[in-house]
Amino acid sequence: MRKLIVFFFHLLVLFVPLFFLTANDELFEFNKIILTYVLTSLIVAMWIIRTIVDNRFYFRRTPFDLPIALFYVSQLISTVFSIHPHTSVFGYYSRFNGGLLSISAYILLFYAFINNLNKKDIFQLVNTFLFAGALSAGYAFLEHFGHSPSCFFITGNFDATCWIQDVKTRVFGTFGQPNWLAAYLIMLIPLAVSRVFLVFEKKKVLFLKIWTPLLLALFTSTLLFTQSRSGLLGLAIGGVVFVVVALAGKRGLPTGSLLRQWLVSLGVVVGIVALLMLMFGTPYTPSAANLFKSLQEKAPSDSVPAAVPSAPVQPSGTQLEVGGTESGAIRKIVWKGAIAVWKRYPIFGSGVETFAYSYYKDRPMEHNNVSEWDFLYNKAHNEFLNYLATTGAVGLTAYLLMIAWVYWWGIKHAHTAPLETAAWLSAYTALHVSNFFGFSTVVVSTLFYLIPGFIFLIDDVEVADDKKSRKNPSLSAWSVIAACVVSLISLYAMSVFMNMWRSDAKYAQAKQLEGAGQGVEALQALQEAVRISPTSEAVFDEELAHVASQLSTSAFQQNESTTAAQLGELAIRSSDTMLKKNPVHLNFYKSRARVLITLSTIAPDLFKESLAVLTAAQELAPTDAKLVYNRALIMEQLGDRDAALMLMKRAIQMKPNYTGAKDQLDRMEQKTATQR
């Protein structure tokens, strides 16, 4: 049974990074979290069954028990007092990672890891981890050269045209976003570096002396292709931690032949990284080719050449930097809002994963002036501020304590395996730096909770095997019954997770059908999604209300009054259900207003009700200029021109560069002047 558990851990680290499917609304994170839940159900069930069958309680104390317990309790309390407990349990729909359910899964994985694996197992698991990284990095590496394996699977063409994003400039592989891939790679690179040192230190065979540097080169080049500034910064700071911990573990600089081997290893690592940075450049530095070209252009010439249009330079920054406000400027605004949220909920926060709801009450007015001013922000884009806003001072303190405890234990026991410990603490550090400018995803969250397990087992002297249990192989009837019950519970849990997947797939199918003009089929798919969803997600009701309202107006135009009335009632009922399930989501109020405005062509009284909905939305988001703008348009339609003018002017005050509002104000003023 123990070996089976180890096997499933190998599956976890191998397949979760690679796993994505095109059948869902969110291709990457949703599928990764569902697979993680399924594998966690299997691993935990086998751990419990092992305990039952062997008649031995497999649970070991670790130095991390207290900080983990404090952190989990803080998240539990924050969920209880959350402004929307459903989201706090299951996570924000479209992000999924970070809710109490996912945190529970990660902690269970940590304890299953500690209690069923040993020092011998983790070396092989690291091999699988690096192999998975090689597959993930190789997948993304090809994208930089215009060949996306994803496009081959989706369209049958081995190119990069299936993605809207410029995947050749910023690769993302099987992660869906360049920074998410970068966060994974910067946790792999320190392990690859430690393997380079170990290979040369222990005089391994020639194959390994070639393979390990190549693996490092693959990870590093793919990281450069992500153009992730936070990833490179995290790796740089993680590299400092690697050196400090490795030297501390070795009790200072090595001497003699070991020093020569370390210098050779260091030369190989630095040489690979420096060469790749010169070849491909970084978000901070140009490539050697671009540097040489710029020097040539600046060099004096004896003759003045004719003016030749220069080729457009491919931007290397993020899309925000290329087509809008610089991402750092936006982050500062969002961080300011996150701190304001914490001030409203100082102790336990607004609730685990509720930033998408609580932020808009405190959204700074200057957010109206950035390029992404009307986007929904469901994370603070700073893991630490996100915990502060959503789980309060208690949650952030517990989170920081849990992190600090890992460093304390790792540094204290670094002498046992200096290079391996240095690699894990370096990866741990790189992740935190990356998270300071972003947020965790499924893969790196799993590693965040497993790294303490790796560090603990490196120093472990106890062997978690089945030798003791083999002395008593007999099973009682009660043991068999208990094992069967655990198996049934595990199967039930997996069926729930599969229904979560099926309902999302139906939701995605409905959106595609609606986009293709097949409204009736879309409605049927949405009704099926609502029916089978085990978590009763309000986004399904939102889309159902939208599609039903569109079909209702279409039926009315075709003089099908009865059908139009039935569909209209369905739209209103679904919209009511949506807000009942989640009365704190700003987007749901906007969606309800759209439904009411759409149906007002049939029932004009609903138009006035849409104004009340937008007014309620304004209570949730007092600095949202678009809400004020839309209220002004509705007031004009209702005949209250003075109020409409006042609201339109207010929208412009809130967003001075609001071109649409300025045009509408000019039109309204001209119309008023003409009528006078």
C-alpha positions as CSV (number, residue, x, y, z in Angstrom):
1,M,0.0,0.0,0.0
2,R,2.8,2.4,0.8
3,K,4.4,1.9,-2.5
4,L,1.1,2.6,-4.2
5,I,1.0,5.9,-2.3
6,V,4.5,6.8,-3.4
7,F,3.4,6.0,-7.0
8,F,0.5,8.4,-6.8
9,F,2.8,11.1,-5.5
10,H,4.9,10.6,-8.6
11,L,1.8,11.0,-10.7
12,L,1.0,14.2,-8.8
13,V,4.3,15.9,-9.5
14,L,4.4,14.5,-13.1
15,F,0.9,15.1,-14.5
16,V,-0.5,18.2,-12.7
17,P,2.0,20.6,-14.3
18,L,1.3,19.1,-17.7
19,F,-2.5,18.7,-17.4
20,F,-4.9,20.9,-19.2
21,L,-8.0,20.3,-21.3
22,T,-9.8,22.4,-23.9
23,A,-13.3,21.3,-22.9
24,N,-13.5,23.8,-20.0
25,D,-14.0,27.5,-19.6
26,E,-10.6,27.8,-17.9
27,L,-8.3,25.4,-19.7
28,F,-5.4,25.3,-17.2
29,E,-5.9,26.1,-13.5
30,F,-9.4,24.4,-13.3
31,N,-8.2,21.1,-14.7
32,K,-5.1,21.2,-12.6
33,I,-7.1,21.7,-9.4
34,I,-9.6,19.0,-10.3
35,L,-6.7,16.5,-10.9
36,T,-5.1,17.5,-7.6
37,Y,-8.3,16.9,-5.8
38,V,-8.8,13.5,-7.4
39,L,-5.2,12.4,-6.6
40,T,-5.5,13.8,-3.1
41,S,-8.6,11.7,-2.5
42,L,-6.8,8.6,-3.7
43,I,-3.7,9.3,-1.6
44,V,-5.5,10.1,1.6
45,A,-7.8,7.1,1.2
46,M,-4.9,4.7,0.7
47,W,-3.1,6.3,3.7
48,I,-6.1,5.6,5.9
49,I,-6.6,2.1,4.5
50,R,-2.9,1.4,5.2
51,T,-3.5,2.4,8.8
52,I,-6.5,0.2,9.0
53,V,-5.0,-2.9,7.3
54,D,-1.7,-2.7,9.2
55,N,-3.4,-1.9,12.5
56,R,-0.9,0.8,13.1
57,F,-1.5,4.6,13.4
58,Y,0.7,6.2,10.7
59,F,0.9,9.8,11.9
60,R,4.2,11.4,12.8
61,R,4.8,14.6,14.6
62,T,6.8,17.2,12.6
63,P,8.3,20.6,13.6
64,F,5.8,22.2,11.3
65,D,2.6,21.0,13.1
66,L,2.0,24.1,15.2
67,P,2.5,26.7,12.5
68,I,0.4,24.7,10.0
69,A,-2.4,24.3,12.6
70,L,-2.4,28.0,13.4
71,F,-2.5,28.9,9.8
72,Y,-5.4,26.4,9.1
73,V,-7.4,27.7,12.1
74,S,-6.9,31.3,10.8
75,Q,-8.2,30.3,7.4
76,L,-11.1,28.4,9.0
77,I,-12.1,31.4,11.1
78,S,-11.8,33.8,8.2
79,T,-14.1,31.5,6.2
80,V,-16.7,31.4,9.0
81,F,-16.8,35.2,9.1
82,S,-16.4,35.7,5.4
83,I,-18.6,38.1,3.4
84,H,-19.2,35.1,1.1
85,P,-18.5,31.7,2.7
86,H,-19.1,29.7,-0.4
87,T,-16.3,31.5,-2.2
88,S,-14.1,31.1,0.8
89,V,-14.6,27.3,0.8
90,F,-14.4,26.6,-2.9
91,G,-12.3,29.5,-4.2
92,Y,-13.1,32.3,-6.6
93,Y,-14.6,30.7,-9.8
94,S,-12.0,31.0,-12.6
95,R,-9.1,31.0,-10.1
96,F,-10.2,28.0,-8.0
97,N,-6.9,27.8,-6.1
98,G,-6.7,29.3,-2.6
99,G,-10.0,28.4,-1.0
100,L,-10.3,26.4,2.2
101,L,-10.9,23.3,0.2
102,S,-7.7,23.6,-1.8
103,I,-5.7,24.5,1.4
104,S,-7.2,21.4,3.1
105,A,-6.1,19.3,0.2
106,Y,-2.5,20.7,0.3
107,I,-2.2,20.1,4.0
108,L,-3.5,16.6,3.7
109,L,-0.9,16.0,0.9
110,F,1.8,17.2,3.2
111,Y,0.9,14.8,6.0
112,A,0.4,11.9,3.6
113,F,3.9,12.7,2.2
114,I,5.5,12.8,5.6
115,N,3.9,9.6,6.9
116,N,4.3,7.4,3.8
117,L,7.6,8.4,2.1
118,N,11.2,8.2,3.3
119,K,14.6,9.6,2.4
120,K,15.1,7.0,-0.3
121,D,11.7,7.8,-1.9
122,I,12.3,11.6,-2.2
123,F,15.4,11.2,-4.4
124,Q,13.3,9.4,-7.0
125,L,10.5,11.8,-6.5
126,V,12.9,14.7,-7.3
127,N,13.9,12.9,-10.4
128,T,10.2,12.7,-11.5
129,F,9.9,16.4,-10.5
130,L,12.8,17.4,-12.8
131,F,11.5,15.1,-15.6
132,A,8.1,16.8,-15.4
133,G,9.8,20.1,-15.5
134,A,11.8,19.0,-18.6
135,L,8.6,18.1,-20.3
136,S,6.8,21.3,-19.3
137,A,9.8,23.5,-20.2
138,G,10.4,21.7,-23.5
139,Y,6.7,22.2,-24.4
140,A,7.0,25.9,-23.8
141,F,10.5,26.1,-25.4
142,L,9.0,25.1,-28.8
143,E,6.4,27.9,-28.5
144,H,9.2,30.5,-28.7
145,F,10.0,29.2,-32.2
146,G,6.4,29.2,-33.3
147,H,5.5,25.6,-32.7
148,S,3.0,25.1,-30.0
149,P,2.1,21.5,-29.1
150,S,-1.2,22.8,-27.8
151,C,-2.1,24.1,-31.3
152,F,-1.2,20.7,-32.7
153,F,-3.6,19.0,-30.3
154,I,-6.4,21.6,-30.8
155,T,-6.2,22.3,-34.5
156,G,-3.8,19.7,-35.9
157,N,-1.4,22.4,-37.0
158,F,2.1,22.6,-35.4
159,D,2.2,26.3,-35.2
160,A,1.2,29.0,-32.6
161,T,-1.9,30.5,-34.4
162,C,-4.4,28.9,-32.1
163,W,-3.6,31.4,-29.3
164,I,-4.7,35.0,-29.2
165,Q,-1.7,35.8,-27.1
166,D,1.7,36.3,-28.7
167,V,3.0,33.1,-27.4
168,K,6.3,33.4,-29.3
169,T,7.3,36.5,-27.4
170,R,6.1,35.2,-24.0
171,V,5.7,31.5,-23.7
172,F,3.4,29.8,-21.2
173,G,3.3,26.1,-22.2
174,T,0.8,24.1,-20.2
175,F,0.3,26.9,-17.6
176,G,-1.8,29.4,-19.5
177,Q,0.2,32.5,-18.3
178,P,3.9,33.3,-18.6
179,N,4.3,34.4,-15.0
180,W,2.7,31.1,-13.8
181,L,5.2,29.1,-15.9
182,A,8.0,31.2,-14.6
183,A,7.0,30.7,-11.0
184,Y,7.3,26.9,-11.6
185,L,10.6,27.1,-13.4
186,I,12.3,29.2,-10.7
187,M,11.5,26.3,-8.3
188,L,13.1,23.8,-10.7
189,I,16.3,25.7,-11.5
190,P,17.8,25.5,-7.9
191,L,17.3,21.8,-7.9
192,A,18.9,21.5,-11.3
193,V,21.8,23.6,-10.0
194,S,22.2,21.3,-7.0
195,R,22.3,18.3,-9.3
196,V,25.1,19.9,-11.3
197,F,27.1,20.3,-8.1
198,L,26.3,16.8,-6.9
199,V,27.2,15.2,-10.2
200,F,30.6,16.9,-10.4
201,E,31.2,16.4,-6.6
202,K,30.5,12.7,-6.6
203,K,32.2,12.0,-9.9
204,K,29.2,10.6,-11.6
205,V,29.2,9.1,-15.1
206,L,29.8,11.2,-18.2
207,F,26.1,11.0,-19.2
208,L,24.9,12.8,-16.1
209,K,27.7,15.4,-16.5
210,I,26.1,16.2,-19.8
211,W,22.4,15.7,-19.0
212,T,22.3,17.9,-15.8
213,P,23.8,21.0,-17.5
214,L,21.5,20.5,-20.5
215,L,18.5,20.3,-18.1
216,L,19.6,23.6,-16.4
217,A,20.0,25.2,-19.9
218,L,16.5,24.1,-20.9
219,F,14.9,25.5,-17.7
220,T,16.9,28.8,-17.9
221,S,16.2,29.5,-21.6
222,T,12.5,28.8,-21.1
223,L,12.4,31.1,-18.1
224,L,14.0,33.8,-20.3
225,F,11.3,33.1,-23.0
226,T,8.6,33.9,-20.4
227,Q,10.0,37.4,-20.1
228,S,8.9,37.3,-16.5
229,R,10.5,40.1,-14.5
230,S,9.2,38.8,-11.1
231,G,10.5,35.3,-12.0
232,L,14.0,36.5,-12.8
233,L,14.1,38.6,-9.7
234,G,12.9,35.7,-7.6
235,L,15.5,33.4,-9.1
236,A,18.3,36.0,-8.4
237,I,17.3,36.3,-4.7
238,G,16.8,32.6,-4.5
239,G,20.4,32.2,-5.9
240,V,21.8,34.2,-3.0
241,V,19.9,32.0,-0.5
242,F,21.3,28.9,-2.3
243,V,24.9,30.1,-1.8
244,V,24.4,31.2,1.8
245,V,22.7,27.9,2.9
246,A,25.1,25.7,1.0
247,L,28.1,27.3,2.6
248,A,26.5,27.4,6.0
249,G,25.7,23.7,5.7
250,K,29.3,22.9,4.7
251,R,30.5,25.0,7.6
252,G,32.3,27.4,5.3
253,L,34.2,27.0,2.0
254,P,35.3,23.5,1.0
255,T,39.0,22.7,0.6
256,G,41.2,20.6,-1.6
257,S,39.6,18.5,-4.4
258,L,36.1,19.4,-3.2
259,L,36.8,23.0,-3.7
260,R,38.0,22.4,-7.2
261,Q,34.9,20.4,-8.0
262,W,32.7,23.2,-6.6
263,L,34.5,25.7,-8.7
264,V,34.1,23.6,-11.8
265,S,30.4,23.2,-11.0
266,L,30.0,27.0,-10.4
267,G,31.7,27.7,-13.6
268,V,29.3,25.4,-15.5
269,V,26.3,27.0,-13.9
270,V,27.4,30.6,-14.3
271,G,28.6,29.9,-17.8
272,I,25.3,28.4,-18.9
273,V,23.2,31.2,-17.4
274,A,25.4,34.0,-18.7
275,L,25.6,32.5,-22.2
276,L,21.8,32.2,-22.4
277,M,21.2,35.7,-21.1
278,L,23.6,37.0,-23.8
279,M,21.9,34.9,-26.5
280,F,18.3,35.7,-25.6
281,G,18.4,38.8,-23.4
282,T,16.2,39.5,-20.4
283,P,13.4,42.0,-19.6
284,Y,16.2,44.0,-18.0
285,T,19.0,43.5,-20.5
286,P,19.3,43.3,-24.3
287,S,20.6,40.2,-26.1
288,A,24.2,40.4,-27.4
289,A,22.8,40.7,-31.0
290,N,20.6,43.6,-30.1
291,L,23.4,45.3,-28.2
292,F,25.8,44.9,-31.1
293,K,23.2,46.2,-33.5
294,S,22.5,49.3,-31.3
295,L,26.2,50.0,-31.1
296,Q,26.5,49.8,-34.9
297,E,23.7,52.3,-35.3
298,K,25.4,54.7,-33.0
299,A,28.8,54.4,-34.6
300,P,29.8,57.4,-36.9
301,S,29.7,56.9,-40.6
302,D,31.6,58.6,-43.4
303,S,28.5,58.8,-45.6
304,V,25.0,59.7,-44.7
305,P,22.7,56.9,-45.8
306,A,19.2,57.4,-47.2
307,A,16.5,57.3,-44.7
308,V,15.2,53.7,-44.4
309,P,12.2,52.9,-42.3
310,S,13.3,50.8,-39.3
311,A,11.6,47.5,-38.7
312,P,9.3,47.5,-35.7
313,V,11.0,46.3,-32.5
314,Q,9.2,43.4,-30.9
315,P,8.4,44.6,-27.3
316,S,9.7,42.4,-24.5
317,G,7.5,43.6,-21.7
318,T,4.1,42.5,-20.6
319,Q,1.0,43.4,-22.5
320,L,0.2,46.1,-20.0
321,E,3.5,47.7,-20.7
322,V,3.1,47.3,-24.5
323,G,-0.5,48.4,-24.9
324,G,-1.5,50.2,-21.7
325,T,-0.5,51.3,-18.2
326,E,2.8,49.8,-16.9
327,S,1.9,46.8,-14.7
328,G,3.9,48.1,-11.7
329,A,1.8,51.3,-11.6
330,I,-1.4,49.2,-11.6
331,R,-0.1,47.0,-8.8
332,K,0.6,50.0,-6.6
333,I,-3.0,51.1,-6.9
334,V,-4.4,47.6,-6.3
335,W,-2.0,47.2,-3.3
336,K,-3.3,50.5,-1.9
337,G,-6.9,49.2,-2.2
338,A,-5.8,45.9,-0.5
339,I,-4.5,47.8,2.5
340,A,-7.8,49.7,2.7
341,V,-9.7,46.5,2.7
342,W,-7.6,45.2,5.6
343,K,-8.4,48.4,7.5
344,R,-12.1,47.6,7.2
345,Y,-11.5,44.0,8.2
346,P,-8.4,44.2,10.4
347,I,-8.5,40.9,12.3
348,F,-9.8,38.1,10.1
349,G,-10.1,39.9,6.8
350,S,-13.1,39.9,4.4
351,G,-12.9,36.2,3.9
352,V,-10.7,33.7,2.2
353,E,-10.5,34.4,-1.6
354,T,-13.0,37.2,-1.5
355,F,-10.8,40.0,-2.8
356,A,-12.9,40.2,-6.0
357,Y,-15.8,41.4,-3.8
358,S,-14.1,43.4,-1.0
359,Y,-11.7,45.4,-3.2
360,Y,-14.3,47.4,-5.1
361,K,-15.6,49.1,-1.9
362,D,-12.1,50.5,-1.4
363,R,-10.9,50.7,-5.0
364,P,-8.8,53.9,-5.3
365,M,-10.2,56.6,-7.5
366,E,-7.0,56.6,-9.5
367,H,-7.7,53.1,-10.7
368,N,-10.1,54.8,-13.2
369,N,-7.2,56.3,-15.1
370,V,-5.3,53.1,-15.9
371,S,-5.8,51.0,-19.0
372,E,-7.4,48.1,-17.1
373,W,-9.7,50.4,-15.2
374,D,-12.9,48.3,-15.9
375,F,-11.3,44.9,-15.3
376,L,-12.3,42.7,-12.4
377,Y,-9.4,42.1,-10.0
378,N,-9.9,38.9,-8.1
379,K,-6.4,38.9,-6.5
380,A,-4.3,41.6,-5.0
381,H,-1.4,40.6,-7.2
382,N,0.7,40.3,-4.1
383,E,0.2,37.1,-2.1
384,F,1.0,38.7,1.2
385,L,-1.3,41.6,0.8
386,N,-4.0,39.2,-0.5
387,Y,-3.7,37.3,2.7
388,L,-3.8,40.5,4.7
389,A,-6.9,41.8,2.9
390,T,-8.8,38.5,2.9
391,T,-7.7,36.8,6.2
392,G,-6.6,39.9,8.2
393,A,-3.7,40.4,10.5
394,V,-4.3,36.9,12.1
395,G,-4.2,35.1,8.7
396,L,-1.1,37.0,7.4
397,T,0.8,36.5,10.7
398,A,0.1,32.7,10.6
399,Y,1.1,32.5,7.0
400,L,4.4,34.3,7.7
401,L,5.0,32.2,10.8
402,M,4.6,29.0,8.7
403,I,7.1,30.3,6.1
404,A,9.6,31.4,8.8
405,W,9.4,28.0,10.5
406,V,10.5,26.3,7.3
407,Y,13.6,28.5,7.0
408,W,14.4,28.0,10.7
409,W,14.2,24.2,10.4
410,G,16.0,24.1,7.0
411,I,18.9,26.3,8.0
412,K,19.3,24.5,11.4
413,H,19.6,21.1,9.7
414,A,21.3,22.2,6.5
415,H,24.5,20.3,7.5
416,T,22.7,17.0,6.8
417,A,22.4,17.6,3.0
418,P,23.7,21.1,2.3
419,L,23.1,21.2,-1.4
420,E,19.7,19.6,-1.4
421,T,18.5,21.8,1.5
422,A,20.0,24.9,-0.2
423,A,18.1,24.0,-3.4
424,W,14.7,23.7,-1.6
425,L,15.1,26.9,0.4
426,S,16.3,28.7,-2.7
427,A,13.2,27.5,-4.6
428,Y,11.0,28.4,-1.6
429,T,12.5,31.9,-1.6
430,A,12.2,32.4,-5.4
431,L,8.5,31.5,-5.1
432,H,7.9,34.1,-2.3
433,V,9.6,36.8,-4.3
434,S,7.5,35.9,-7.4
435,N,4.4,35.9,-5.2
436,F,5.2,39.3,-3.9
437,F,4.3,40.6,-7.4
438,G,1.6,38.0,-8.2
439,F,-0.2,35.0,-6.6
440,S,0.1,31.3,-6.3
441,T,-1.3,28.8,-8.7
442,V,-2.1,25.1,-8.3
443,V,1.3,23.7,-9.1
444,V,3.4,26.0,-7.0
445,S,0.9,25.9,-4.1
446,T,1.3,22.1,-4.1
447,L,5.1,22.5,-3.9
448,F,4.8,25.2,-1.3
449,Y,3.3,22.6,1.1
450,L,5.5,19.7,0.0
451,I,8.8,21.6,0.3
452,P,8.7,21.4,4.1
453,G,8.2,17.7,3.7
454,F,11.2,17.4,1.4
455,I,13.4,19.3,3.9
456,F,12.1,17.3,6.8
457,L,12.7,13.9,5.1
458,I,16.2,14.9,4.0
459,D,17.1,14.9,7.7
460,D,14.9,11.9,8.6
461,V,16.3,8.8,10.2
462,E,13.0,6.9,10.4
463,V,12.2,4.6,7.5
464,A,8.5,4.6,6.6
465,D,8.1,1.1,5.3
466,D,5.9,-1.9,5.8
467,K,8.3,-4.2,7.8
468,K,6.6,-3.8,11.1
469,S,3.2,-4.3,9.6
470,R,4.1,-7.5,7.9
471,K,4.3,-9.3,11.3
472,N,0.5,-9.1,11.6
473,P,-1.0,-9.6,8.2
474,S,-4.4,-10.9,9.4
475,L,-7.5,-8.7,8.9
476,S,-10.5,-8.6,11.1
477,A,-14.0,-8.2,9.7
478,W,-14.2,-4.7,11.1
479,S,-11.0,-3.7,9.3
480,V,-12.4,-4.9,6.0
481,I,-15.6,-3.0,6.6
482,A,-13.7,0.1,7.6
483,A,-11.5,-0.1,4.5
484,C,-14.5,-0.5,2.3
485,V,-16.2,2.5,3.9
486,V,-13.1,4.7,3.3
487,S,-13.0,3.5,-0.3
488,L,-16.6,4.4,-0.8
489,I,-16.1,7.9,0.7
490,S,-13.1,8.4,-1.6
491,L,-15.1,7.3,-4.6
492,Y,-17.9,9.7,-3.6
493,A,-15.4,12.6,-3.3
494,M,-14.0,11.8,-6.7
495,S,-17.5,11.7,-8.2
496,V,-18.1,15.2,-6.7
497,F,-15.0,16.5,-8.3
498,M,-15.8,14.9,-11.6
499,N,-19.3,16.5,-11.5
500,M,-17.5,19.9,-10.9
501,W,-15.6,19.2,-14.0
502,R,-18.6,18.1,-16.0
503,S,-20.7,21.2,-15.0
504,D,-17.9,23.5,-16.0
505,A,-17.5,21.7,-19.3
506,K,-21.2,22.2,-20.0
507,Y,-20.8,25.9,-19.0
508,A,-18.0,26.3,-21.5
509,Q,-20.0,24.4,-24.2
510,A,-22.9,26.8,-23.6
511,K,-20.8,29.9,-24.0
512,Q,-19.4,28.5,-27.3
513,L,-22.9,27.7,-28.6
514,E,-24.2,31.1,-27.6
515,G,-21.4,32.7,-29.4
516,A,-22.2,30.7,-32.5
517,G,-25.8,31.8,-32.4
518,Q,-27.2,28.6,-31.1
519,G,-29.1,30.0,-28.2
520,V,-31.5,27.1,-27.6
521,E,-28.7,24.6,-27.5
522,A,-26.8,26.9,-25.2
523,L,-29.8,27.2,-22.9
524,Q,-30.1,23.4,-22.6
525,A,-26.4,23.0,-21.8
526,L,-26.6,25.7,-19.1
527,Q,-29.6,24.0,-17.5
528,E,-27.6,20.8,-17.4
529,A,-24.6,22.6,-15.9
530,V,-26.9,24.0,-13.1
531,R,-28.4,20.6,-12.6
532,I,-25.2,18.6,-12.1
533,S,-23.1,21.3,-10.4
534,P,-22.3,20.0,-6.9
535,T,-21.2,23.5,-5.7
536,S,-24.2,25.4,-7.2
537,E,-22.0,28.1,-8.8
538,A,-23.8,31.4,-9.4
539,V,-21.9,32.0,-12.7
540,F,-24.0,29.3,-14.3
541,D,-27.2,31.1,-13.3
542,E,-25.7,34.3,-14.6
543,E,-25.1,32.9,-18.0
544,L,-28.4,31.1,-18.0
545,A,-30.2,34.5,-17.3
546,H,-28.3,36.2,-20.1
547,V,-29.1,33.5,-22.7
548,A,-32.7,33.2,-21.6
549,S,-33.2,37.0,-21.9
550,Q,-31.7,37.0,-25.4
551,L,-34.0,34.2,-26.5
552,S,-37.0,35.9,-24.9
553,T,-36.5,39.1,-26.9
554,S,-35.9,37.0,-30.1
555,A,-39.2,35.1,-29.5
556,F,-41.1,38.3,-28.9
557,Q,-39.8,39.7,-32.2
558,Q,-41.2,36.6,-33.9
559,N,-44.6,37.1,-32.3
560,E,-44.2,34.1,-30.0
561,S,-45.6,35.8,-26.9
562,T,-46.0,32.7,-24.8
563,T,-42.5,31.5,-25.4
564,A,-41.1,35.0,-24.8
565,A,-42.9,35.2,-21.5
566,Q,-41.7,31.8,-20.3
567,L,-38.1,32.6,-21.2
568,G,-38.4,36.0,-19.6
569,E,-39.6,34.5,-16.4
570,L,-36.7,32.0,-16.6
571,A,-34.2,34.8,-17.1
572,I,-35.6,36.8,-14.1
573,R,-35.7,33.7,-11.9
574,S,-32.1,32.7,-12.8
575,S,-31.0,36.3,-12.2
576,D,-32.7,36.2,-8.8
577,T,-31.0,32.9,-7.9
578,M,-27.6,34.4,-9.0
579,L,-27.9,37.3,-6.6
580,K,-29.3,35.1,-3.8
581,K,-26.3,32.9,-4.1
582,N,-23.8,35.7,-4.2
583,P,-25.1,39.2,-3.2
584,V,-21.6,40.7,-2.9
585,H,-20.2,40.2,-6.5
586,L,-20.2,43.4,-8.4
587,N,-20.3,41.7,-11.8
588,F,-23.6,40.0,-10.9
589,Y,-25.3,43.3,-10.4
590,K,-24.1,44.5,-13.8
591,S,-25.3,41.2,-15.3
592,R,-28.7,41.6,-13.8
593,A,-29.0,45.2,-15.1
594,R,-28.1,43.9,-18.6
595,V,-30.8,41.2,-18.3
596,L,-33.4,43.7,-17.2
597,I,-32.5,46.2,-19.9
598,T,-32.7,43.4,-22.5
599,L,-36.1,42.3,-21.3
600,S,-37.4,45.9,-21.0
601,T,-38.2,45.8,-24.8
602,I,-40.9,43.4,-23.7
603,A,-41.8,44.7,-20.3
604,P,-40.8,48.5,-20.1
605,D,-41.3,48.6,-16.4
606,L,-38.1,46.5,-16.0
607,F,-36.0,49.4,-17.4
608,K,-36.6,51.4,-14.2
609,E,-35.7,48.4,-12.1
610,S,-32.3,48.3,-13.8
611,L,-31.6,51.7,-12.4
612,A,-32.2,50.4,-8.9
613,V,-29.8,47.5,-9.6
614,L,-27.0,49.8,-10.7
615,T,-27.6,52.0,-7.7
616,A,-27.1,49.0,-5.5
617,A,-24.0,48.1,-7.4
618,Q,-22.7,51.6,-6.8
619,E,-22.9,50.9,-3.1
620,L,-20.5,48.0,-3.6
621,A,-18.2,50.0,-5.9
622,P,-18.5,53.7,-5.2
623,T,-15.5,54.7,-7.4
624,D,-16.6,52.8,-10.5
625,A,-17.1,55.5,-13.2
626,K,-18.8,53.1,-15.6
627,L,-21.6,52.5,-13.2
628,V,-22.2,56.3,-12.9
629,Y,-22.0,56.6,-16.7
630,N,-24.7,53.8,-17.2
631,R,-26.9,55.3,-14.5
632,A,-26.7,58.6,-16.4
633,L,-27.9,57.0,-19.6
634,I,-30.8,55.3,-17.9
635,M,-31.8,58.5,-16.2
636,E,-31.9,60.2,-19.6
637,Q,-34.1,57.4,-21.0
638,L,-36.4,57.8,-18.0
639,G,-36.7,61.6,-18.8
640,D,-34.8,63.0,-15.9
641,R,-32.3,65.1,-17.9
642,D,-31.0,67.1,-15.0
643,A,-30.0,64.0,-13.0
644,A,-28.6,62.5,-16.2
645,L,-26.4,65.5,-16.8
646,M,-25.2,65.6,-13.2
647,L,-24.3,61.9,-13.2
648,M,-22.5,62.2,-16.5
649,K,-20.4,65.1,-15.2
650,R,-19.7,63.1,-12.1
651,A,-18.4,60.2,-14.2
652,I,-16.0,62.5,-16.0
653,Q,-14.8,63.9,-12.6
654,M,-14.1,60.3,-11.5
655,K,-12.3,59.5,-14.8
656,P,-11.1,62.7,-16.5
657,N,-10.0,60.7,-19.6
658,Y,-13.4,59.1,-20.1
659,T,-13.9,59.9,-23.8
660,G,-17.2,58.1,-24.1
661,A,-18.7,60.0,-21.2
662,K,-17.5,63.3,-22.7
663,D,-19.1,62.5,-26.0
664,Q,-22.4,61.6,-24.3
665,L,-22.2,64.8,-22.2
666,D,-21.7,67.0,-25.3
667,R,-24.7,65.2,-27.0
668,M,-26.9,65.7,-24.0
669,E,-26.0,69.3,-23.6
670,Q,-26.6,70.1,-27.3
671,K,-29.9,68.3,-27.1
672,T,-30.9,70.3,-24.0
673,A,-29.9,73.6,-25.6
674,T,-31.8,72.8,-28.8
675,Q,-35.0,72.0,-26.9
676,R,-34.8,75.2,-25.0
